[in-house]
C-alpha cells in the first residue's frame, strides 16, 4: 500500500515508516499538514491529531476513500469523535505497538476490498434484473415457497425482497447433509435445490417460523407452507424456451433502445435504421429519449 505518515514527532514517523517499508509498503513522511493536500491518491493515511495551525478536516474529507488512522496522544472529542464522524477510519493511541497498527491497516484494507466486491455484486444484480417485474412485498409471511417455470424470476423476487427488508442476500444450496446447519440460521436466506432433498419432512420441520424463501421450481408435491406462483411474461431474460426472431428483436429494442442510439442499435441487430423504425412501429414500442 502507498502510505503517508503525517506526524510532527519525526522519530516516531521514521520508526513506523521503517517497519512498514520492511514488509513491502511504500511509505512517505510529512511533518506539515498543508503538504498533504498536494497528494492525489493514497491507500492509507496515518494522521497525527497533534498537527496544529491547519484544518485537519479538509485533509480527512479529501482522502475519505483512503484508510485514515488517527495517531493520538489522548482521547477526546477533537482527537477521536470529530475525526471519526468526519470520515476517519479508526484511531490508535500512543505509545502503541506497530503490530497493532499493522492489524488495523490490514483490517481496513480487507474491509474496503469486501465493500467494493459487494457494490460490484449489487451493480451486477441490478443490471441482471434490468427488465424487472414489480413485486408486492408488504405483509409477506415467511417461510415462503416460490413456484415459477423459470428460476430467474424466483431469484429476482428473493433478491428484491432482501433489498426491501434491507438484509444481506444470503443464498444456500440445500443438501440432505446440511439440513442441521439450518437450525442455527435465523437470518433471511434464499434456499435453492429444494427438489433434490430426499428428507423433505425433516426440512419442513426445520424451517417453521424461519425467515426463508425457497425456490420450488419443478416441485409437484403439496407443500405445507404458503406458496407463491410467479408468472413470466414473454421476456427474453425470463424464459427457458428458444425465442423466435421477432421475439428477440422485440426484446432487444425494448430493453436497450434507451442505452444506444438508433444507429448503434441497428448495427448491433444487423439491420438498417429504417428497418429498426419499422419494427418499433410494428411492435408498438415507444422511444423514450432523444438518442438518435
C-alpha positions in Angstrom: 0.0 0.0 0.0 1.0 3.6 -0.6 1.0 5.1 2.9 1.6 8.7 4.0 2.6 9.3 7.7 1.7 12.8 8.8 3.4 13.2 12.2 5.5 16.1 13.8 7.3 13.6 16.0 9.9 12.7 13.4 11.5 9.8 15.3 8.1 8.1 15.7 7.2 8.7 12.0 10.6 7.3 10.9 10.2 4.2 13.1 6.7 3.5 11.7 7.9 4.0 8.1 10.9 1.7 8.6 8.7 -1.1 9.8 6.0 -0.7 7.1 8.7 -0.4 4.4 10.4 -3.6 5.6 7.2 -5.6 4.9 6.7 -4.2 1.4 4.6 -1.0 1.9 5.6 2.3 0.2 5.9 5.0 2.8 6.4 8.7 2.9 6.6 11.1 5.8 5.3 14.7 6.1 5.6 17.0 9.1 3.4 19.7 7.7 -0.3 19.2 7.2 -0.6 21.6 4.3 1.8 19.5 2.2 -0.7 16.6 2.4 -3.1 18.3 0.1 -0.6 18.0 -2.8 -1.1 14.3 -2.9 -3.8 12.9 -5.3 -4.2 9.3 -4.2 -3.2 7.4 -1.1 -4.1 3.9 0.1 -3.6 4.9 3.7 -3.0 8.0 5.8 -1.6 7.9 9.3 -2.6 11.3 10.6 -1.4 12.7 13.9 -4.0 14.6 15.9 -1.3 16.9 17.1 -1.0 18.9 13.9 -1.8 22.4 14.7 -2.5 25.5 12.6 -4.1 23.6 9.7 -7.6 22.3 9.1 -7.3 18.6 9.7 -10.9 18.0 8.5 -10.1 19.3 5.0 -7.4 16.5 4.8 -9.9 13.9 6.1 -12.5 15.0 3.6 -10.1 14.8 0.6 -8.9 11.3 1.5 -12.2 9.9 2.8 -11.9 7.0 0.3 -8.5 6.0 1.8 -7.8 4.3 5.1 -7.3 7.1 7.7 -6.0 6.2 11.1 -5.6 8.9 13.7 -2.4 8.8 15.8 -3.5 10.3 19.1 -1.9 11.0 22.5 -5.2 11.2 24.4 -8.8 10.5 23.8 -11.2 13.5 23.4 -13.8 14.8 21.0 -11.2 16.7 19.0 -8.8 13.7 18.6 -11.3 10.9 18.2 -15.1 11.7 18.0 -14.9 14.5 15.5 -12.4 12.9 13.1 -14.3 9.7 13.1 -17.6 11.5 12.3 -15.8 13.4 9.5 -14.6 10.2 7.8 -11.5 8.9 9.6 -11.5 5.1 9.7 -10.1 4.5 13.2 -7.5 5.7 15.8 -4.6 4.3 17.7 -3.3 5.8 21.0 0.4 6.5 21.6 2.5 4.7 22.6 1.5 1.7 20.5 3.0 -1.4 19.1 3.5 -1.3 15.3 2.0 -4.8 15.1 -1.3 -3.3 16.3 -1.1 -0.6 13.7 -0.5 -3.3 11.0 -3.5 -5.2 12.2 -5.7 -2.1 11.8 -4.3 -1.4 8.3 -4.9 -5.0 7.2 -8.4 -5.0 8.7 -9.5 -1.9 6.8 -7.8 -3.0 3.6 -9.8 -6.2 3.6 -12.9 -4.3 4.6 -12.6 -1.9 1.7 -12.0 -4.8 -0.7 -15.1 -6.6 0.5 -17.1 -3.4 0.3 -16.1 -2.9 -3.4 -16.9 -6.5 -4.1 -20.3 -6.1 -2.5 -21.0 -3.0 -4.6 -19.9 -4.8 -7.7 -22.2 -7.7 -6.9 -25.2 -5.3 -6.3 -24.5 -3.4 -9.5 -24.3 -6.7 -11.5 -27.6 -8.0 -9.9 -29.4 -4.7 -10.6 -28.2 -4.9 -14.3 -29.1 -8.6 -14.5 -32.6 -7.8 -13.4 -32.8 -4.7 -15.7 -36.2 -5.5 -17.1 -37.6 -6.3 -13.7 -41.1 -7.1 -12.6 -42.9 -5.2 -9.8 -43.4 -7.4 -6.8 -45.6 -6.8 -3.7 -43.6 -7.5 -0.5 -45.9 -6.0 2.2 -47.3 -8.5 4.7 -45.2 -11.3 3.2 -45.1 -14.3 5.6 -42.0 -16.5 5.7 -41.1 -19.2 5.1 -42.4 -18.9 1.6 -42.1 -21.2 -1.4 -41.7 -19.7 -4.9 -43.0 -21.6 -7.9 -42.1 -20.5 -11.4 -41.3 -22.0 -14.7 -38.1 -20.0 -14.7 -35.7 -19.8 -11.8 -34.6 -16.3 -12.7 -38.0 -14.9 -11.7 -37.7 -16.5 -8.3 -34.1 -15.3 -8.0 -35.2 -11.8 -8.7 -38.0 -12.0 -6.2 -35.7 -13.2 -3.5 -33.0 -10.6 -4.3 -35.5 -7.7 -4.4 -37.0 -8.9 -1.1 -33.6 -8.7 0.6 -33.3 -5.1 -0.5 -36.9 -4.4 0.6 -36.1 -5.6 4.2 -32.5 -4.2 4.0 -30.9 -7.6 4.6 -27.9 -9.4 3.1 -28.7 -11.7 0.2 -27.8 -15.0 1.8 -28.0 -17.9 -0.7 -27.8 -21.5 0.4 -27.8 -24.6 -1.9 -29.8 -27.3 0.0 -28.4 -30.8 0.6 -29.6 -33.5 3.0 -26.2 -33.3 4.7 -26.5 -29.6 5.6 -30.1 -29.6 6.9 -28.9 -29.4 10.5 -27.0 -26.2 9.9 -30.3 -24.5 9.0 -31.4 -24.9 12.7 -28.7 -22.3 13.7 -29.7 -19.9 10.9 -32.1 -17.1 11.9 -31.3 -14.5 9.2 -33.1 -14.1 5.9 -31.9 -16.7 3.4 -32.8 -17.8 -0.1 -32.7 -21.6 -0.4 -32.0 -23.4 -3.6 -32.1 -27.0 -4.8 -35.1 -28.0 -2.7 -36.3 -30.6 -5.3 -33.2 -32.7 -4.7 -33.9 -33.2 -1.0 -34.8 -36.7 0.0 -35.8 -35.9 3.6 -38.4 -33.2 2.9 -40.3 -33.8 6.1 -37.3 -33.1 8.2 -36.7 -29.9 6.1 -40.4 -28.8 6.7 -39.9 -29.2 10.4 -36.7 -27.2 10.5 -37.9 -24.2 8.5 -41.0 -23.5 10.6 -41.2 -19.8 11.6 -37.8 -19.1 9.9 -37.2 -16.2 7.5 -36.5 -18.3 4.4 -37.6 -18.1 0.8 -37.4 -21.4 -1.1 -37.1 -21.9 -4.8 -39.6 -24.7 -5.5 -39.2 -24.9 -9.3 -40.1 -28.3 -10.6 -41.8 -29.5 -7.4 -45.1 -31.3 -7.9 -45.9 -32.2 -4.3 -48.3 -30.5 -1.9 -46.4 -28.0 0.3 -47.4 -27.3 4.0 -46.4 -23.6 3.7 -47.6 -20.7 1.7 -46.6 -20.9 -2.0 -46.5 -18.0 -4.4 -46.8 -18.7 -8.1 -44.7 -16.3 -10.2 -45.8 -16.0 -13.8 -43.4 -15.0 -16.6 -44.3 -12.6 -19.3 -42.8 -13.2 -22.8 -39.5 -11.8 -21.9 -36.1 -12.9 -23.2 -34.5 -12.6 -19.8 -37.1 -14.7 -18.0 -38.0 -17.7 -20.2 -36.4 -21.0 -20.8 -37.7 -21.5 -24.4 -35.9 -20.5 -27.5 -37.2 -17.2 -28.9 -38.4 -16.6 -32.3 -36.5 -13.9 -34.3 -39.3 -11.4 -33.8 -39.3 -12.0 -30.1 -35.6 -11.5 -29.9 -35.8 -8.2 -31.9 -38.7 -7.0 -29.7 -36.8 -7.8 -26.5 -33.5 -6.1 -27.6 -35.3 -2.9 -29.0 -37.5 -2.6 -25.8 -34.7 -3.1 -23.3 -31.7 -1.4 -25.0 -33.2 1.5 -27.1 -32.6 3.9 -24.2 -28.9 2.8 -23.9 -27.9 3.1 -27.6 -28.6 5.4 -30.5 -30.7 4.0 -33.3 -27.6 3.8 -35.5 -25.8 1.8 -32.8 -28.8 -0.5 -32.1 -29.5 -1.1 -35.8 -25.8 -2.1 -36.3 -25.9 -4.5 -33.3 -29.0 -6.1 -34.7 -27.6 -6.3 -38.2 -30.4 -4.2 -39.8 -30.9 -0.7 -41.2 -32.2 2.2 -39.2 -35.3 2.2 -41.4 -35.9 -1.4 -40.6 -35.5 -0.6 -36.9 -38.1 2.1 -37.1 -40.5 -0.2 -38.9 -40.0 -2.9 -36.3 -40.5 -0.5 -33.4 -43.8 0.7 -35.1 -44.9 -2.9 -35.7 -44.2 -3.9 -32.1 -45.8 -0.8 -30.7 -42.7 0.2 -28.8 -42.4 3.9 -27.9 -39.0 5.6 -27.9 -38.5 7.4 -24.5 -35.4 9.5 -25.1 -33.8 11.7 -27.7 -30.8 9.5 -28.5 -30.6 9.1 -32.3 
